[in-house]
Amino acid sequence: MSIARSRGPGADNGSEPLSEPVDDLVLDLVRWLAPGPQPYAEVMEIWRTSCPRLTVWEDAVDRGLVARRIGDDGRPLVCLTEGGRRCLGTAPNR
């Protein structure tokens, strides 16, 4: 499976595939966010990595699948974008 990589927020998704293990982890992040927005600090604690070959958070943002926004309480949240919801609609179950 290959998840298209975006060229930034609002960019038209291309089809520049990455390695399948990274794609699978990006899809896991998207599925994890499917029930609803999560606090930014929690997302960073769970999904951020310092490994240059494992860039799940960065890839999900670059591809336009997730976005950071401010919640009603003023705290930052991470939520799926329209692209992330479309990804869930077309992603095979693994």
Contact map, one row per residue, 1 for C-alpha under 8 A:
1110000000000000000100110000000000000000000000000000000000000000000000000000000000000000000000
1111000000000010111100100000000000000000000000000000000000000000000000000000000000000000000000
1111100000000010110000100010000000000000000000000000000000000000000000000000000000000010000000
0111110000001111100000000000000000000000000000000000000000000010000000000000000000000000000000
0011111000001111100000000000000000000000000000000000000000100111000000000000000000000000000000
0001111110111100000000000000000000000000000000000000000000000111000000000000000000000000000000
0000111110111100000000000000000000000000000000000000000000000110000000000000000000000000000000
0000011111100000000000000000000000000000000000000000000000001111000000000000000000000000000000
0000011111100000000000000000000000000000000000000000000000001111000000000000000000000000000000
0000000111110000000000000000000000000000000000000000000000000001000000000000000000000000000000
0000011111111000000000000000000000000000000000000000000000000001000000000000000000000000000000
0000011001111100000000000000000000000000000000000000000000000000000000000000000000000000000000
0001111000111110000000000000000000000000000000000000000000000011000000000000000000000000000000
0001111000011111000000000000000000000000000000000000000000000000000000000000000000000000000000
0111100000001111100000000000000000000000000000000000000000000000000000000000000000000000000000
0001100000000111110000000000000000000000000000000000000000000000000000000000000000000000000000
0111100000000011111000000000000000000000000000000000000000000000000000000000000000000000000000
0110000000000001111101100000000000000000000000000000000000000000000000000000000000000000000000
0100000000000000111111100000000000000000000000000000000000000000000000000000000000000000000000
1100000000000000011111110000000000000000000000000000000000000000000000000000000000000000000000
0000000000000000001111111000000000000000000000000000000000000000000000000000000000000000000000
0000000000000000011111111100000000000000000000000000011100000000000000000000000000000000000000
1110000000000000011111111110000000000000000000000000000000000000000000000000000000000000000000
1000000000000000000111111111000000000000000000000000000000000000000000000000000000000000000000
0000000000000000000011111111100000000000000000000000000100000000000000000000000000000000000000
0000000000000000000001111111110000000000000000000000000110110000000000000000000000000000000000
0010000000000000000000111111111000000000000000000000000000000000000000000000000000000001001000
0000000000000000000000011111111100000000000000000000000000000000000000000000000000000000000000
0000000000000000000000001111111110000000000000100000000110010000000000000000000000000000000000
0000000000000000000000000111111111000000000000000000000000010000110000000000000100010001000000
0000000000000000000000000011111111100000000000000000000000000000000000000000000000000001000000
0000000000000000000000000001111111100000000000000000000000000000000000000000000000000000000000
0000000000000000000000000000111111111100000000000000000000000000000000000000011100000000000000
0000000000000000000000000000011111111000000000000000000000000000000000000000000100001000000000
0000000000000000000000000000001111111000000000000000000000000000000000000000000000000000000000
0000000000000000000000000000000011111100000000000000000000000000000000000000001100000000000000
0000000000000000000000000000000011111110000000000000000000000000000000000000111100000000000000
0000000000000000000000000000000010011111011000000000000000000000000000000000111000000000000000
0000000000000000000000000000000000001111111000000000000000000000000000000011110000000000000000
0000000000000000000000000000000000000111111100000000000000000000000100000001110000000000000000
0000000000000000000000000000000000000011111110000000000000000000000000000001000000000000000000
0000000000000000000000000000000000000111111111000000000000000000000000000000000000000000000000
0000000000000000000000000000000000000111111111110000000000000000000000000000010000000000000000
0000000000000000000000000000000000000001111111110000000000000000000000000000000000000000000000
0000000000000000000000000000000000000000111111110000000000000000000000000000000000000000000000
0000000000000000000000000000000000000000011111110000000000000000000000000000000000000000000000
0000000000000000000000000000100000000000001111111000000110000000000000000000000000000000000000
0000000000000000000000000000000000000000001111111100001110000000000000000000000000000000000000
0000000000000000000000000000000000000000000000111110011100000000000000000000000000000000000000
0000000000000000000000000000000000000000000000011111010000000000000000000000000000000000000000
0000000000000000000000000000000000000000000000001111111000000000000000000000000000000000000000
0000000000000000000000000000000000000000000000000111111000000000000000000000000000000000000000
0000000000000000000000000000000000000000000000000011111000000000000000000000000000000000000000
0000000000000000000001000000000000000000000000001111111100000000000000000000000000000000000000
0000000000000000000001000000000000000000000000011011111111100000000000000000000000000000000000
0000000000000000000001001100100000000000000000111000011111110000000000000000000000000000000000
0000000000000000000000000100100000000000000000110000001111111000000000000000000000000000000000
0000000000000000000000000000000000000000000000000000001111111100000000000000000000000000000000
0000100000000000000000000100000000000000000000000000001111111110000000000000000000000000000000
0000000000000000000000000100110000000000000000000000000111111111110000000000000000000000000000
0000000110000000000000000000000000000000000000000000000011111111111000000000000000000000000000
0000111110000000000000000000000000000000000000000000000001111111100000000000000000000000000000
0001111110001000000000000000000000000000000000000000000000111111100000000000000000000000000000
0000110111101000000000000000000000000000000000000000000000011111111000000000000010110000000000
0000000000000000000000000000010000000000000000000000000000011111111000000000000111111010000000
0000000000000000000000000000010000000000000000000000000000011001111100000000011110110000000000
0000000000000000000000000000000000000000000000000000000000001001111110000000011110000000000000
0000000000000000000000000000000000000001000000000000000000000000011111000001111000000000000000
0000000000000000000000000000000000000000000000000000000000000000001111100001111000000000000000
0000000000000000000000000000000000000000000000000000000000000000000111111111100000000000000000
0000000000000000000000000000000000000000000000000000000000000000000011111111100000000000000000
0000000000000000000000000000000000000000000000000000000000000000000001111110000000000000000000
0000000000000000000000000000000000000000000000000000000000000000000001111110000000000000000000
0000000000000000000000000000000000000000000000000000000000000000000001111111000000000000000000
0000000000000000000000000000000000000010000000000000000000000000000001111111100000000000000000
0000000000000000000000000000000000000011100000000000000000000000000111100111110000000000000000
0000000000000000000000000000000000001111000000000000000000000000000111100011111000000000000000
0000000000000000000000000000000010001111001000000000000000000000011110000001111100000000000000
0000000000000000000000000000000010011100000000000000000000000000011110000000111110000000000000
0000000000000000000000000000010011011000000000000000000000000000111000000000011111111000000000
0000000000000000000000000000000000000000000000000000000000000001111000000000001111111000000000
0000000000000000000000000000000000000000000000000000000000000000100000000000000111111100000000
0000000000000000000000000000000000000000000000000000000000000001110000000000000111111110000000
0000000000000000000000000000010000000000000000000000000000000001110000000000000111111111000000
0000000000000000000000000000000001000000000000000000000000000000100000000000000111111111100000
0000000000000000000000000000000000000000000000000000000000000000000000000000000001111111110000
0010000000000000000000000000000000000000000000000000000000000000100000000000000000111111111000
0000000000000000000000000010011000000000000000000000000000000000000000000000000000011111111000
0000000000000000000000000000000000000000000000000000000000000000000000000000000000001111111000
0000000000000000000000000000000000000000000000000000000000000000000000000000000000000111111100
0000000000000000000000000010000000000000000000000000000000000000000000000000000000000011111110
0000000000000000000000000000000000000000000000000000000000000000000000000000000000000000011111
0000000000000000000000000000000000000000000000000000000000000000000000000000000000000000001111
0000000000000000000000000000000000000000000000000000000000000000000000000000000000000000000111
